[in-house]
Every structure is written in structure tokens, then in C-alpha cells.
Amino acid sequence: MKQEESNLSQRRFSVPTNGIAKDCAGQTGSQTAGEAIYEVLGPRGLSGVTHQTISPRPKDLINKKIGLVDNSKSHAKVFLEDVGNLLRQRFADVKILRYSKMTSTSVEPALLKQIAKECDAVILGIGD
């Protein structure tokens, strides 16, 4: 077995052909005693994820500013309204700040900076 540059795992296997096995392009794999040898890339590959620690959490929410970020999908706004109401019921002095982003995009850097400057904690609402 050899490792591909794309970090996908690769395996070899043989299949009895009886002279009829062909690959997708109509080409028979390399032949060995009536068997075709195929090399298959594993779809899972290797992960390039780096581990990171989570941001520090506030000890409590008294007098804190909580950002609610709506991802503009259906029901996200309704969910965040309920979360905001629950936070206000539980923490009388909490201030709720609302933000919105486009559905399939990450939060724009300018908005991230604004949220970081204005909020003590953030909840992202993902609807559907």
C-alpha cells in the first residue's frame, strides 16, 4: 500500500474477473492469474483538523451583554427570541444584542469584531 499526496488512504484488492471485469472507463485492471488488481482510494482520508481550546466562559450572566446571532434560516429567529426571553427571565440584568448573518456564509470579519467588542457571550441560532 502506498500513501497518496492528497492524504487519501489507498488499498489494493483483487477481484476474480472471468475475463469480464472492467473499470469505469471500460479498461480492465492489471491482470494476475484471472484476477484484476484495482487500487481504491478510501473516501475518509486523513484529517487535517487542529485542536483548539474553547473560549473562556463567563462565571455568570449578571449584567452581561449576550449576542444572539441569527443565521437567517427559517426558525432561527423564533428560536433566538425564545432564548432571549428565557435569559431575561432568569437573569434580570442581562442585555440581549441581536445580529444577523447570511445563511451559508461564515460571519464577516467586521461583524465578528463588532460582536467581540460588544458582547460578553454569544449564542448562534441555526434554524431549519
N, C-alpha and C positions, 0 to 999 in steps of 0.2 A: 504494500500500500504506500502511496506517496501523498504528500500534502500539497494542495494547490495553493497558489499565491493568493487567491481570493478567500482563504481561510475556510473553505468548504471541505468537509471530510470526504474522502474518496474510498470506495471499496470495489473489489473485483469479485465477480461471481460468474459461474458458468451455467449455461442452460443447454440441455440436450436439444439439438436442432433438427435432427432427421432431415437436414438439408433444406428446411423451410423458414427458420427463424431469421428475421431481418429487422434492422433498426428503423427508426422513423424516416430516414432518408432512403430506405429501400436497400441499404448496404448491409450485407451480412457482417457480423463482428468477426474478429480474428478467430480462425478455426483451429481447434485442437481435438483430434480423435472424435469427430462427430458432435463437438460441443462448440458453441460460440462463447467467447470470453468478452464480457462487457465491463466497462468501468463506469460506476454510477456515483454521482455527487450526492452526498447527504444533504437534504434540504434544511437541516437545523443549523449547520455550520458552527462556527465558534463565535462566542460573544465578545464584543469589544466594549462592554459596559464597564465604566469605572465606578467604584464605590464612593459614595459621598455621605457625609453625616447630615442629619436633618437640622433645620434651623432651630435655634432655641425657642422654647415655648414660654409665653407669659405665665407667671405663677397664678394669676387670677385675671379676671376681666373687668374689675372695678376701675372706673374712669378710663377705660381703654377705648381706642378707636379701632373698629373691626371693619375691614373692607370685604364687601361681598362682590365677587366678580362673576358676572353673567356671561356665559359663552354664546349667547344669542340663539341657542337651540330651544325647541319647544319645551315648555315646562321648567326650564332653568329659572326663569324669573319668579314663577309661582313658588318653587322650592326655596329660593333665596328670601322671598318675602316671609315665608313661614319661619325660616331660620332666624331672620332678623327679629320677628315678633317674639320668638322663644328666647332669644338673647336679651331683649328688652325686659321681658317678664322676669327672667332670672337675675339679671344684673341691671338695676335701675339706672346706674350712671353710665352705661355703655353707649357709645356713639356709633351709629351704623353709617358707613360711607358706601355708596354704590358705584360700581364701574361696569363697563360692558366691553367685550371684545368680539371679534368676528369668530364664527363657529369653528372653521377648520384651520385657523392660523394660531400661532403662538402669540402671547401678549407682546405688543410692540415695546421696544426698549424704553421709549419715552414714557409710556403708560406704566411700565414696571417701576421706573424711577419715581414717578409720582406716587404710586401705591406704597412703595417702600418708605417714602418721605412722610406720607400722611397717616399710615396705619401701623398699629401695634401687632395686628394679626390679620390674616386674610383667609377667606373661605371661597373656593372656586366652585361655582354651581355648574354642573354638566347635566343638561337636560336631554330628554327624549322620552 
